[in-house]
Amino acid sequence: MKPNELLSSLATHQANRKAQDALDAGLGVQAVVLATVDGFAVASAMSGAADSARIAALASSIASIGSVATQEAGLGRCTNLVLNTEQGFAVVRQFILESKELVLILVADGSSLLAQVMYQANQFERELVME
């Protein structure tokens, strides 16, 4: 099955729309990618020359490491990770949609506020799962 066939066409369309909405919100978000747990982009919105396929693969790897770490620590299922850098951060969120495990990543620049971007990630999941 191809990544774009993983979810219903309606869910894929809504995910692409929500990704663009998150990018357009003016919070300093530079990339939004919804990916499968094995690293294939399902939906995305990017500013600049970022590569959604690469970001999807990286998000999947990051989510996998987070899952192993939280399981080993006895903390249960990993749902959120934040990577802080000198020039910004990335929020990685894991959730289930249409019985499929997905990984969402929002990459933000240094002008962004972590709480606002995390809220965007939470809203992305909440609205997509409820529709």
N, C-alpha and C positions, 0 to 999 in steps of 0.2 A: 504494500500500500504506500502511495506517495504521501509526503507530509501534508500537501494541500488537500488530500482526501481523508486525512485522519479525523477531522471534525466535519460536521455538516457544513454545507456551503453558507448557510445563514450564520452559524457561529464563526466561521472564518471571516465572513464579511464584517460582522460586528466587531471581531477582534482587530481587524485592520482599521476600522473606524475609530475604535477606542485608542489604539496605538497612536493614530494621527492626532486625536484629541489631546492625549497626554503630551505629545510633542508641541502642540500649538498652545498649550496652557500658559506658556511664558514663564515657566519655573526653572529654566536652564537645562531641561532634559534634552539630550542630544540624540539619543537612540532608545527605541522601545522595540523589543523583540519578544514574541511569544514562540516558544520552541517545544519540541517533543523532548522527553527525557533522554533520548538518544542523540540529541543535538541538531535536529532539523528545524529550520524556521517554518512556522505556520502562518504568522502574521508579523508585520513590522512597519515601522515608520522611522526614517532616519533623516538627520540633517547632515550635510556635508557628504564626505566620501566614505563613510563607514560601511562595512560589509556585513549585512544581516546574517549571512551564512556563517561567517567566522564568529560573530557575536553569539549566535545560537549555539554553536559548538562549545564555546567557552562557558556560556551560562550553564549548559548541561553538565560540563565537567565540574564547575564550581558547586552546583547544586548536589552533585553526587558526593563530592568531598564533604560538604556540609551534612548530608544525610548520614554518612558513615561516622562522622565525628559525633553527632548528637546521639546516634544509636549506641556507639561505644561508651558514651558518657551516661547512658541510661536516661536521656532526656526526651525520648520519644521522637516522633516524626519531625524533621526539620521543615519549617514553613517559610523562613525568611533569613537572608544573609545580607550583610552590608559590607562592601569593600571600600575603605577610605583610602584616598590617594592624596598626593600633594596638590593635584589640580581638579579634584572633584571626587565622585564616588559612584558606585553602582549598587543598586538594590536588586537582589535576586529573590523571587518569590515562587514557591512551588504550590500547585493546587491541582484539583481534579475537575475536569469539564467533560461532559458526555462520556464518563467512565474512563477517561484517558488522563494520565499524569502529564502535566505540562509545567514548563519553567518560563517565568516571565522575568525579563531583565530591563531595568531602566538605567541608562547611563547618564549621569548629570555632571555639569561643569561646576567650577568653584563658586559660582554665583548662586547656586541652588541651596535651599534649606532642606536638610535631611528629612525632617518631619513632613514637609510638604510632598516630597517625592515618595516617601513611604505611604503617605495617604493616597497619592495617585495610584500606586501599585495595589493597595488594598481595594480602592474603588474599582480599578480595572477588573480585578478578580470578582468582586461582589456583583458588579453590574453584569458582567459576562455570564456568571453562573446563574443569576436570577432571570436572565432573558430567555 
